[in-house]
Structure formats: structure tokens, C-alpha cells
């Protein structure tokens, strides 16, 4: 059973979050028939958040789920999520929560709802990296998992392995910007961008999460093939693609 895993880095910089998401995707590819794709919001144009116009419900579109803005890349990201079987999302912790760039994507993903919840049954894995271990990591992970659940996705944790050095967090990847002490961006900007590599707990958890997301993506797809016609709802979207226009 083939599976495609999408990794999204929600950081406005290229650095620790990119490293963690790519580590997860690399581990996911160790399972047979798994292909991956990586997206960084740093490389995308994201003009703003949801404006609550509800145009997405008035005229649902599979090519333009969010109608609030023109000429940005949010719809491209949303449609890549629809194509994937599993989605790994990473974010640096900003004030105990998510970055503005990622939050804009989350809010505008409401445009997928009138298309029949096409993210349902996809596997979701959450990654957060912070300056301190108690710096809001679990809160950011919980916020990502609430997003997954709102789309009727299936969140997973880091798997059953518990290495001697620990796993950091049971709910997702909780990584640090440096170890045993954090590397300050203001003191050493260049070193801070890859300081997460010092955190063996976070890096190990990222690998475990990638394998877990890929594993469950394959299991869920295979399961729906096995019980075809015996489920309450079909796999994926609930409705046929609406006509454009």
C-alpha cells in the first residue's frame, strides 16, 4: 500500500523547524512505498488570515478553496494537504503558540469544509521547537492536534519506543533550540538555526513520529480497502467534487 506524506514547516525562517520536519520525512521514507514532500512557509506568499466572508461555502471550489485573497500560495498548500495521506506539521513556539504564518493557513483551511471534509481520515503528526523545554511546546502541539481533529483527521503520537534518554513528549515532537543550554538567536543567529541537532531527544522523537505517521497512513488506506462498502462514510471527501462556477 503506497502512502504520501506531506511535511509543512510553519517557521518564518529556514532553521530548526525545517530540520525536524525533514528528519521526520526521511524516517517515513524508510517504510516501503512511502513518498514525501516538504513545504516551508518561508518560501510561500501568505497574505493574511481568514476574513470570514464565507464565500468558500457559497461557491465551493476544488481549485480555490479559500476566496479571501488572490495571488498567494495558501490554496496550493491546502490542495497538497488534500492529496496527502499523512501530514506532519512543524512550528517554532511563538509566545506559547503558533506562528502567524501557520495560523493564517489553519484559519483559511475552513475553505476545505464545504468540499466534504477531504482531510478526514488523514494522519496528522505535530512537531514543536522552543527555546526552553517548558516554553509552550505541549500547548503548540495541542493546538496543531485540535486543527487536525476539527478536520476529522487522526492525530498520532511518537510511537511506542521509549529510549533511555527519553522521548520528550508523548503527544508529538517537543524539541529544543540547543542542548544542554539553549542557543540564543540574538547572541549567535547562525548557530541558533541548527541548534536543534544538539537535542538528541527531539531529533529521535522526530524520526519516530515520521515512521508512526507513515505506518498509520498505510494502515488506514489498507483498512478502507478491506471494509469497502461497510463504513458509515467513504474514505476521504464525503461529497463528489462540486461543479465550478
MARGUDREN-182142 format. One record per residue (C-alpha): residue in one letter; z, y, x. Coordinates in pm, whole numbers, plus 50000, padded with zeros to 5 digits. Layout:
BEGIN
AZYX;...
This chain:
BEGIN
X500005000050000;X498895033050153;X501015064350132;X500515100650227;X503505121050338;X503365158950344;X505705178550568;X506435215150494;X508245237950738;X509765267050546;X510565287850852;X509015321850923;X508915311751291;X507465282651484;X510505265451626;X513335241951535;X512315235551174;X508765226651280;X510195202751539;X512375184651287;X509675181251021;X507165168551277;X509765143751408;X510165130551053;X506405127351005;X506005109451336;X508615084051232;X506985079950890;X503715070851062;X505455041351227;X505225023650892;X501885007150827;X499245025850624;X501075059050626;X499195091350692;X500845125250727;X500045162150709;X502045191750835;X502165226950689;X504055256850825;X504645286850600;X504415307750918;X500665301050914;X500225308550544;X499895340150340;X502625341050075;X502525373849887;X505605370449669;X507625350249420;X507205341749053;X506635372048827;X507475352548507;X504205361748339;X503885325848206;X500135327848249;X500415293148402;X501455279848059;X498905299947864;X495975285848059;X496965256848287;X494715252548588;X494415224348841;X492685247749085;X495005277649038;X498415265948910;X500035299948980;X498125330048843;X500575357148952;X498805365649278;X495305364649418;X494245357249773;X497285339249908;X497955303050006;X500635291649760;X498235272949531;X496805254649831;X500315242949922;X501135232649564;X497955211949535;X498685194649866;X502065185249721;X500315170049419;X498095149249648;X501015135549850;X503155105149771;X506165118149959;X507195153350058;X509515163150342;X510655199350332;X512495216450617;X514145250450625;X516385271050851;X519565282350677;X519495319550593;X522765332950452;X523775298350333;X520465291850158;X516705290750188;X514205314250345;X512355339150126;X509005323250209;X510065288650090;X511885302549786;X508695320149678;X506845286749686;X509655269749495;X509665296049220;X505885296149187;X505775258149167;X506585263148799;X502805265448763;X502695227648803;X504875220848498;X502195227248231;X499955202748418;X502265174648312;X504825174048592;X502405159748852;X505145158449118;X507185133348919;X508005100749099;X507075115249436;X509705110149705;X511485140749842;X513345144450171;X515315175450272;X515855189950620;X518005219750713;X518845235151051;X521535260851111;X523415279151384;X526655260751300;X527365226051157;X529315241950869;X526835270450840;X525425262350497;X523495230550577;X524615209550281;X524085238750043;X520505243250159;X519865205850131;X521315205649779;X519075234749681;X516005215749801;X517085184649613;X517595204649293;X514005216049330;X512875180049370;X514835169049064;X513515197548850;X510045183648912;X511315148348831;X510855137549192;X513035111249360;X515215125449641;X516335102049917;X518865104550198;X518655094550561;X518765056950511;X521385030050574;X521725032250953;X524905048051088;X524565051751465;X527615055551688;X527095092851736;X526995098351360;X524335108451111;X525485144051037;X524935144150661;X524365116750405;X522135137450177;X519465148950421;X518965161250775;X521635186150887;X520715197951235;X521995223951478;X520325250651688;X521755237252012;X524485213352121;X527385212952206;X527145250652157;X524515269251954;X521785287552142;X521695323452021;X518315337451926;X519435372252027;X520565360352372;X517715336452455;X514895338152196;X512595313752377;X515245286752431;X516535290352075;X513165279851932;X513535243752052;X517325241552086;X517475215651806;X516225189952056;X519715191152209;X521205178651881;X520745140951902;X522445136451563;X519995159351385;X516935145851564;X517925109851489;X518525118351124;X515065134251105;X513475101751220;X515495081250973;X514575104850688;X510875102250767;X510985064450754;X513005064950433;X510585088350255;X507585067550365;X509305035050272;X510175046249922;X506785062549865;X505145028949930;X507695010349718;X507295033549418;X503495032349430;X503524994549456;X506074992049177;X503965011748932;X501014989249008;X503194959048932;X504524972148599;X501374990048484;X501434994348107;X505154986848082;X506575021148166;X507655049847944;X505305073848122;X502385068348357;X502715073148731;X502105109548823;X500975135248567;X501785129848202;X498565145248075;X494905144548160;X493645173848362;X493085202548117;X489695218948094;X489305250548298;X488535284048140;
